[in-house]
Amino acid sequence: MSLFKDMLKDYESLFKDTVALDYDYIPKLVPYRENEQRHIASCIKPLFQERNGKNVLIHGPPGVGKTVAIKHLFKELEEETEEIIPIYINCWQKNTTFKIFLEMCDAVGYRFTQNKKTDELLIVLKQILNKKAVVFCFDEIDKVEDFDFLYFILEDIYRKTILMITNYKDWVVDLDERIRSRLTLEFLEFKKYNAEQTRGILKDRMKYAFTDGVWEDNAFDLVAEKTAKIEDIRTGLYLMKESGNISENKSSRKITVEHVNEAVKKMDEFSIKKKEDLDDEEQLILKIVKSNSGKRIGDLFRTYQQQGGEGVYKTFQRKIKKLEENKFISVSKVMGGKDGTTTIVSYQDKKLTDF
């Protein structure tokens, strides 16, 4: 028996299409989100009858299919009609009215934006968009710095549906009352996937991404189990892709539990820095959060100042976000009584390997 029989050759691959493991990949079907998509489609439907559609705030935790479902719906809309323009904008990247207008111009194919001011872009967009109906989707709407673009849409675009995606339902409380009353929003919650649904989604992506039969059953079971506990599909997609890469690097024809465990460890190392790697300010903030877990961000900032912190509030917020991204802390928005919506910061030093 040849010792090299079970080794992957240079010209062979375990993958069929790695793009299917990207979170933004739009599958032919979005499993377990049919009801939500039908609801959104019903809010868009009046546009086909030359009437205004309904506006929807879509909310739910990260990694539950909000963005994928909308992009899938937009793809179907483009195939169905040319009389309704779908415009998707991620407000994490485009967080001001000017940037949003530039993105809208790009979406409708208007390229002559150089040296134009916001008001000039507004005039151009009004002329183009009012020839048809429009469905706007503003993903991560809670990241925007001003709301002038919403005034423009509500006042100047004749036939439209506005979809807004956020992880925080209570974000809408901070919205200007004049905008909120004009929007007359419907609320649509995307709930977390259960363990069975998580497994089904990953199984579906595996079918498109990998050659048949390369996953050992117990290896896939481990990925599905870890993903269900974290409650974020993005975790599973990362683990599947990285497990495949590790297996290929070892010239293995099968993806095993050993490869998955290596991927889990790598994910921890990738997403969670060592405390020693943090700068002095970050270490001070982490120490404060650890001692005051569950407190409001404003209270934490005052404690930070009292303990000699030199950064302004905006810098403090950026440091908090960085600590959250590296899984040292968790951040949530809640209703805060007389202070309105506020941000609660909690200490969290848990790795994927802890599950």
Solvent accessible surface area in square Angstrom, and as a share of the most:
residue,aa,sasa,rsa
1,M,220,0.98
2,S,68,0.44
3,L,163,0.81
4,F,134,0.56
5,K,134,0.57
6,D,105,0.54
7,M,84,0.37
8,L,22,0.11
9,K,84,0.35
10,D,154,0.80
11,Y,183,0.70
12,E,55,0.25
13,S,57,0.37
14,L,3,0.02
15,F,27,0.11
16,K,117,0.50
17,D,62,0.32
18,T,53,0.31
19,V,81,0.47
20,A,0,0.00
21,L,6,0.03
22,D,59,0.30
23,Y,47,0.18
24,D,82,0.42
25,Y,46,0.18
26,I,51,0.26
27,P,6,0.04
28,K,158,0.67
29,L,137,0.68
30,V,10,0.05
31,P,34,0.22
32,Y,80,0.30
33,R,13,0.05
34,E,84,0.38
35,N,107,0.55
36,E,26,0.11
37,Q,20,0.09
38,R,153,0.56
39,H,67,0.30
40,I,0,0.00
41,A,43,0.33
42,S,60,0.39
43,C,1,0.01
44,I,6,0.03
45,K,117,0.49
46,P,13,0.08
47,L,3,0.01
48,F,99,0.41
49,Q,94,0.42
50,E,132,0.59
51,R,132,0.48
52,N,75,0.38
53,G,13,0.13
54,K,106,0.45
55,N,15,0.08
56,V,0,0.00
57,L,0,0.00
58,I,0,0.00
59,H,17,0.08
60,G,5,0.05
61,P,37,0.23
62,P,57,0.36
63,G,6,0.06
64,V,1,0.01
65,G,6,0.06
66,K,14,0.06
67,T,23,0.14
68,V,7,0.04
69,A,0,0.00
70,I,0,0.00
71,K,46,0.19
72,H,15,0.07
73,L,19,0.09
74,F,15,0.06
75,K,99,0.42
76,E,89,0.40
77,L,14,0.07
78,E,107,0.48
79,E,132,0.59
80,E,125,0.56
81,T,25,0.15
82,E,140,0.63
83,E,105,0.47
84,I,7,0.03
85,I,31,0.16
86,P,24,0.15
87,I,2,0.01
88,Y,55,0.21
89,I,1,0.00
90,N,34,0.17
91,C,0,0.00
92,W,104,0.36
93,Q,118,0.52
94,K,63,0.27
95,N,30,0.15
96,T,34,0.20
97,T,9,0.06
98,F,83,0.34
99,K,89,0.38
100,I,0,0.00
101,F,1,0.00
102,L,61,0.30
103,E,53,0.24
104,M,0,0.00
105,C,0,0.00
106,D,81,0.42
107,A,55,0.43
108,V,36,0.21
109,G,44,0.42
110,Y,46,0.17
111,R,151,0.55
112,F,154,0.64
113,T,29,0.17
114,Q,154,0.68
115,N,143,0.74
116,K,56,0.24
117,K,148,0.63
118,T,42,0.25
119,D,101,0.53
120,E,78,0.35
121,L,0,0.00
122,L,44,0.22
123,I,98,0.50
124,V,20,0.11
125,L,0,0.00
126,K,73,0.31
127,Q,116,0.52
128,I,47,0.24
129,L,0,0.00
130,N,32,0.17
131,K,160,0.68
132,K,67,0.28
133,A,0,0.00
134,V,0,0.00
135,V,0,0.00
136,F,0,0.00
137,C,0,0.00
138,F,1,0.00
139,D,6,0.03
140,E,53,0.24
141,I,0,0.00
142,D,21,0.11
143,K,62,0.26
144,V,16,0.09
145,E,120,0.54
146,D,43,0.22
147,F,49,0.21
148,D,83,0.43
149,F,0,0.00
150,L,0,0.00
151,Y,69,0.26
152,F,7,0.03
153,I,0,0.00
154,L,13,0.06
155,E,106,0.48
156,D,36,0.19
157,I,3,0.01
158,Y,139,0.53
159,R,57,0.21
160,K,19,0.08
161,T,0,0.00
162,I,0,0.00
163,L,0,0.00
164,M,0,0.00
165,I,3,0.02
166,T,2,0.01
167,N,57,0.29
168,Y,46,0.18
169,K,97,0.41
170,D,40,0.21
171,W,12,0.04
172,V,13,0.08
173,V,58,0.33
174,D,86,0.45
175,L,4,0.02
176,D,50,0.26
177,E,102,0.46
178,R,161,0.59
179,I,1,0.00
180,R,80,0.29
181,S,64,0.41
182,R,118,0.43
183,L,0,0.00
184,T,105,0.61
185,L,27,0.14
186,E,54,0.24
187,F,93,0.39
188,L,23,0.12
189,E,81,0.36
190,F,0,0.00
191,K,132,0.56
192,K,104,0.44
193,Y,24,0.09
194,N,83,0.43
195,A,66,0.51
196,E,137,0.61
197,Q,49,0.22
198,T,4,0.02
199,R,97,0.35
200,G,24,0.23
201,I,13,0.06
202,L,0,0.00
203,K,90,0.38
204,D,38,0.20
205,R,11,0.04
206,M,32,0.14
207,K,114,0.48
208,Y,64,0.24
209,A,0,0.00
210,F,3,0.01
211,T,57,0.33
212,D,117,0.61
213,G,56,0.54
214,V,12,0.07
215,W,19,0.07
216,E,65,0.29
217,D,113,0.58
218,N,87,0.44
219,A,0,0.00
220,F,4,0.02
221,D,58,0.30
222,L,31,0.15
223,V,0,0.00
224,A,7,0.06
225,E,86,0.39
226,K,21,0.09
227,T,0,0.00
228,A,26,0.20
229,K,103,0.43
230,I,58,0.29
231,E,76,0.34
232,D,25,0.13
233,I,7,0.04
234,R,100,0.37
235,T,8,0.05
236,G,0,0.00
237,L,5,0.02
238,Y,60,0.23
239,L,0,0.00
240,M,0,0.00
241,K,68,0.29
242,E,22,0.10
243,S,0,0.00
244,G,0,0.00
245,N,53,0.27
246,I,17,0.09
247,S,0,0.00
248,E,49,0.22
249,N,126,0.65
250,K,97,0.41
251,S,30,0.19
252,S,26,0.17
253,R,81,0.29
254,K,90,0.38
255,I,0,0.00
256,T,31,0.18
257,V,45,0.26
258,E,105,0.47
259,H,8,0.04
260,V,0,0.00
261,N,75,0.38
262,E,63,0.28
263,A,0,0.00
264,V,3,0.02
265,K,122,0.52
266,K,99,0.42
267,M,36,0.16
268,D,10,0.05
269,E,113,0.51
270,F,158,0.66
271,S,22,0.14
272,I,16,0.08
273,K,61,0.26
274,K,142,0.60
275,K,73,0.31
276,E,134,0.60
277,D,88,0.46
278,L,7,0.04
279,D,64,0.33
280,D,123,0.63
281,E,50,0.22
282,E,2,0.01
283,Q,75,0.33
284,L,41,0.20
285,I,1,0.00
286,L,9,0.04
287,K,138,0.59
288,I,4,0.02
289,V,0,0.00
290,K,123,0.52
291,S,88,0.57
292,N,36,0.19
293,S,58,0.38
294,G,39,0.37
295,K,98,0.41
296,R,77,0.28
297,I,16,0.08
298,G,24,0.23
299,D,50,0.26
300,L,1,0.01
301,F,25,0.10
302,R,132,0.48
303,T,33,0.19
304,Y,2,0.01
305,Q,93,0.42
306,Q,149,0.66
307,Q,98,0.44
308,G,51,0.49
309,G,13,0.12
310,E,158,0.71
311,G,17,0.16
312,V,98,0.57
313,Y,82,0.31
314,K,133,0.56
315,T,38,0.22
316,F,1,0.01
317,Q,66,0.29
318,R,152,0.55
319,K,42,0.18
320,I,6,0.03
321,K,66,0.28
322,K,77,0.33
323,L,0,0.00
324,E,53,0.24
325,E,95,0.43
326,N,21,0.11
327,K,89,0.38
328,F,2,0.01
329,I,2,0.01
330,S,39,0.25
331,V,31,0.18
332,S,51,0.33
333,K,61,0.26
334,V,60,0.35
335,M,106,0.47
336,G,8,0.07
337,G,69,0.67
338,K,196,0.83
339,D,87,0.45
340,G,23,0.22
341,T,19,0.11
342,T,22,0.13
343,T,24,0.14
344,I,34,0.17
345,V,0,0.00
346,S,34,0.22
347,Y,55,0.21
348,Q,71,0.32
349,D,62,0.32
350,K,103,0.44
351,K,89,0.38
352,L,11,0.05
353,T,72,0.42
354,D,82,0.42
355,F,79,0.33
